[in-house]
Amino acid sequence: MAQDPVCKMEVDEKKAAKKEYKGKTYHFCSPTCQWAFETEPEQFTQAEP
């Protein structure tokens, strides 16, 4: 299982939409989360404080 970087939902890596960004693959629960990530990827790839 992978975690959607936008909504933090657990997703099945084999079935989820995916996008590669800076050499890492991210998985998404829905097209909406994928769109949000593609619009502003740095917002979702920064380390949490």
VOTORGU-926184 format. One record per atom (N, C-alpha, C): residue number from 1; residue in three letters; atom name; x, y, z. Coordinates in nm, 2 decimals. Each point is the difference from the previous one (the first is absolute). Layout:
BEGIN
[r NUM; 'ala'; 'CA'; [X; Y; Z]]
...
This chain:
BEGIN
[r 1; 'met'; 'N'; [0.08; -0.12; 0.00]]
[r 1; 'met'; 'CA'; [-0.08; 0.12; 0.00]]
[r 1; 'met'; 'C'; [0.09; 0.12; 0.00]]
[r 2; 'ala'; 'N'; [-0.05; 0.11; -0.06]]
[r 2; 'ala'; 'CA'; [0.07; 0.13; -0.01]]
[r 2; 'ala'; 'C'; [-0.10; 0.10; 0.06]]
[r 3; 'gln'; 'N'; [0.06; 0.12; 0.03]]
[r 3; 'gln'; 'CA'; [-0.08; 0.10; 0.06]]
[r 3; 'gln'; 'C'; [-0.01; 0.12; -0.11]]
[r 4; 'asp'; 'N'; [-0.12; 0.04; -0.02]]
[r 4; 'asp'; 'CA'; [-0.03; 0.11; -0.09]]
[r 4; 'asp'; 'C'; [0.06; 0.13; 0.07]]
[r 5; 'pro'; 'N'; [0.09; 0.07; -0.07]]
[r 5; 'pro'; 'CA'; [0.07; 0.11; 0.07]]
[r 5; 'pro'; 'C'; [-0.10; 0.12; 0.02]]
[r 6; 'val'; 'N'; [-0.11; 0.00; -0.07]]
[r 6; 'val'; 'CA'; [-0.10; 0.12; 0.02]]
[r 6; 'val'; 'C'; [-0.09; -0.02; 0.12]]
[r 7; 'cys'; 'N'; [-0.07; -0.12; 0.00]]
[r 7; 'cys'; 'CA'; [-0.10; -0.02; 0.10]]
[r 7; 'cys'; 'C'; [0.04; -0.10; 0.11]]
[r 8; 'lys'; 'N'; [0.12; -0.06; -0.02]]
[r 8; 'lys'; 'CA'; [0.06; -0.09; 0.09]]
[r 8; 'lys'; 'C'; [-0.08; -0.14; 0.01]]
[r 9; 'met'; 'N'; [-0.08; -0.02; -0.09]]
[r 9; 'met'; 'CA'; [-0.08; -0.13; -0.01]]
[r 9; 'met'; 'C'; [0.09; -0.11; -0.05]]
[r 10; 'glu'; 'N'; [-0.02; -0.12; 0.06]]
[r 10; 'glu'; 'CA'; [0.08; -0.12; -0.05]]
[r 10; 'glu'; 'C'; [-0.06; -0.05; -0.13]]
[r 11; 'val'; 'N'; [0.09; -0.02; -0.10]]
[r 11; 'val'; 'CA'; [-0.05; -0.05; -0.13]]
[r 11; 'val'; 'C'; [0.08; -0.12; -0.04]]
[r 12; 'asp'; 'N'; [-0.06; -0.08; -0.08]]
[r 12; 'asp'; 'CA'; [0.06; -0.12; -0.06]]
[r 12; 'asp'; 'C'; [0.09; 0.04; -0.12]]
[r 13; 'glu'; 'N'; [0.13; -0.02; 0.02]]
[r 13; 'glu'; 'CA'; [0.10; 0.05; -0.11]]
[r 13; 'glu'; 'C'; [-0.03; -0.06; -0.13]]
[r 14; 'lys'; 'N'; [-0.06; -0.12; -0.01]]
[r 14; 'lys'; 'CA'; [-0.03; -0.07; -0.12]]
[r 14; 'lys'; 'C'; [-0.12; 0.06; -0.08]]
[r 15; 'lys'; 'N'; [-0.09; 0.06; 0.08]]
[r 15; 'lys'; 'CA'; [-0.12; 0.06; -0.06]]
[r 15; 'lys'; 'C'; [-0.01; 0.15; -0.01]]
[r 16; 'ala'; 'N'; [0.08; 0.07; 0.08]]
[r 16; 'ala'; 'CA'; [0.00; 0.14; 0.01]]
[r 16; 'ala'; 'C'; [0.06; 0.07; -0.12]]
[r 17; 'ala'; 'N'; [-0.04; 0.12; -0.02]]
[r 17; 'ala'; 'CA'; [0.06; 0.09; -0.10]]
[r 17; 'ala'; 'C'; [0.14; 0.04; 0.06]]
[r 18; 'lys'; 'N'; [0.10; 0.02; -0.09]]
[r 18; 'lys'; 'CA'; [0.13; 0.03; 0.05]]
[r 18; 'lys'; 'C'; [0.06; 0.11; -0.08]]
[r 19; 'lys'; 'N'; [0.10; 0.07; 0.06]]
[r 19; 'lys'; 'CA'; [0.07; 0.11; -0.06]]
[r 19; 'lys'; 'C'; [0.14; 0.00; 0.05]]
[r 20; 'glu'; 'N'; [0.10; 0.01; -0.09]]
[r 20; 'glu'; 'CA'; [0.14; 0.00; 0.05]]
[r 20; 'glu'; 'C'; [0.04; 0.15; 0.01]]
[r 21; 'tyr'; 'N'; [0.07; 0.03; 0.11]]
[r 21; 'tyr'; 'CA'; [0.04; 0.14; 0.02]]
[r 21; 'tyr'; 'C'; [0.13; 0.00; 0.07]]
[r 22; 'lys'; 'N'; [0.10; 0.06; -0.06]]
[r 22; 'lys'; 'CA'; [0.14; 0.01; 0.05]]
[r 22; 'lys'; 'C'; [0.05; -0.14; 0.04]]
[r 23; 'gly'; 'N'; [-0.02; -0.10; -0.09]]
[r 23; 'gly'; 'CA'; [0.05; -0.14; 0.02]]
[r 23; 'gly'; 'C'; [-0.08; -0.08; 0.10]]
[r 24; 'lys'; 'N'; [-0.11; 0.05; 0.05]]
[r 24; 'lys'; 'CA'; [-0.08; -0.08; 0.10]]
[r 24; 'lys'; 'C'; [-0.14; -0.02; -0.06]]
[r 25; 'thr'; 'N'; [-0.06; -0.12; 0.02]]
[r 25; 'thr'; 'CA'; [-0.13; -0.02; -0.05]]
[r 25; 'thr'; 'C'; [-0.11; 0.02; 0.11]]
[r 26; 'tyr'; 'N'; [-0.10; 0.08; -0.03]]
[r 26; 'tyr'; 'CA'; [-0.11; 0.03; 0.09]]
[r 26; 'tyr'; 'C'; [-0.12; -0.06; -0.05]]
[r 27; 'his'; 'N'; [-0.09; -0.05; 0.09]]
[r 27; 'his'; 'CA'; [-0.12; -0.07; -0.03]]
[r 27; 'his'; 'C'; [-0.12; 0.08; 0.05]]
[r 28; 'phe'; 'N'; [-0.11; -0.01; -0.07]]
[r 28; 'phe'; 'CA'; [-0.12; 0.09; 0.03]]
[r 28; 'phe'; 'C'; [-0.13; -0.08; 0.01]]
[r 29; 'cys'; 'N'; [-0.08; 0.04; 0.09]]
[r 29; 'cys'; 'CA'; [-0.13; -0.07; 0.02]]
[r 29; 'cys'; 'C'; [-0.10; 0.04; -0.11]]
[r 30; 'ser'; 'N'; [0.02; 0.12; -0.06]]
[r 30; 'ser'; 'CA'; [-0.10; 0.05; -0.10]]
[r 30; 'ser'; 'C'; [0.06; 0.10; -0.09]]
[r 31; 'pro'; 'N'; [-0.06; 0.02; -0.11]]
[r 31; 'pro'; 'CA'; [0.05; 0.11; -0.10]]
[r 31; 'pro'; 'C'; [0.01; 0.13; 0.07]]
[r 32; 'thr'; 'N'; [-0.09; 0.03; 0.09]]
[r 32; 'thr'; 'CA'; [0.00; 0.13; 0.07]]
[r 32; 'thr'; 'C'; [0.13; 0.02; 0.08]]
[r 33; 'cys'; 'N'; [0.04; -0.10; 0.07]]
[r 33; 'cys'; 'CA'; [0.13; 0.01; 0.08]]
[r 33; 'cys'; 'C'; [0.12; 0.01; -0.10]]
[r 34; 'gln'; 'N'; [-0.01; -0.08; -0.11]]
[r 34; 'gln'; 'CA'; [0.11; 0.01; -0.09]]
[r 34; 'gln'; 'C'; [0.01; 0.14; -0.06]]
[r 35; 'trp'; 'N'; [-0.11; 0.06; -0.04]]
[r 35; 'trp'; 'CA'; [0.00; 0.13; -0.05]]
[r 35; 'trp'; 'C'; [0.05; 0.10; 0.10]]
[r 36; 'ala'; 'N'; [-0.04; -0.01; 0.13]]
[r 36; 'ala'; 'CA'; [0.05; 0.09; 0.10]]
[r 36; 'ala'; 'C'; [0.16; -0.01; 0.01]]
[r 37; 'phe'; 'N'; [0.05; -0.12; 0.00]]
[r 37; 'phe'; 'CA'; [0.14; -0.03; 0.00]]
[r 37; 'phe'; 'C'; [0.07; 0.07; -0.12]]
[r 38; 'glu'; 'N'; [-0.05; -0.03; -0.12]]
[r 38; 'glu'; 'CA'; [0.06; 0.05; -0.12]]
[r 38; 'glu'; 'C'; [0.00; 0.16; 0.00]]
[r 39; 'thr'; 'N'; [-0.10; 0.06; 0.06]]
[r 39; 'thr'; 'CA'; [-0.01; 0.14; 0.00]]
[r 39; 'thr'; 'C'; [0.10; 0.07; 0.09]]
[r 40; 'glu'; 'N'; [0.03; -0.07; 0.11]]
[r 40; 'glu'; 'CA'; [0.10; 0.06; 0.10]]
[r 40; 'glu'; 'C'; [0.07; -0.11; 0.07]]
[r 41; 'pro'; 'N'; [0.09; -0.07; -0.07]]
[r 41; 'pro'; 'CA'; [0.07; -0.12; 0.06]]
[r 41; 'pro'; 'C'; [0.08; 0.03; 0.12]]
[r 42; 'glu'; 'N'; [0.07; 0.11; 0.00]]
[r 42; 'glu'; 'CA'; [0.08; 0.04; 0.12]]
[r 42; 'glu'; 'C'; [-0.07; 0.01; 0.13]]
[r 43; 'gln'; 'N'; [-0.13; 0.03; -0.01]]
[r 43; 'gln'; 'CA'; [-0.08; 0.01; 0.12]]
[r 43; 'gln'; 'C'; [-0.02; -0.14; 0.07]]
[r 44; 'phe'; 'N'; [0.00; -0.10; -0.08]]
[r 44; 'phe'; 'CA'; [-0.02; -0.14; 0.05]]
[r 44; 'phe'; 'C'; [0.12; -0.08; 0.01]]
[r 45; 'thr'; 'N'; [0.12; 0.05; -0.04]]
[r 45; 'thr'; 'CA'; [0.12; -0.08; 0.01]]
[r 45; 'thr'; 'C'; [0.10; 0.05; 0.11]]
[r 46; 'gln'; 'N'; [-0.03; 0.11; 0.06]]
[r 46; 'gln'; 'CA'; [0.08; 0.05; 0.11]]
[r 46; 'gln'; 'C'; [-0.01; -0.09; 0.12]]
[r 47; 'ala'; 'N'; [0.11; -0.01; 0.07]]
[r 47; 'ala'; 'CA'; [0.00; -0.08; 0.13]]
[r 47; 'ala'; 'C'; [-0.09; 0.07; 0.10]]
[r 48; 'glu'; 'N'; [-0.08; -0.08; 0.07]]
[r 48; 'glu'; 'CA'; [-0.08; 0.06; 0.11]]
[r 48; 'glu'; 'C'; [0.08; 0.05; 0.11]]
[r 49; 'pro'; 'N'; [-0.04; 0.11; 0.07]]
[r 49; 'pro'; 'CA'; [0.08; 0.05; 0.11]]
[r 49; 'pro'; 'C'; [0.00; -0.09; 0.12]]
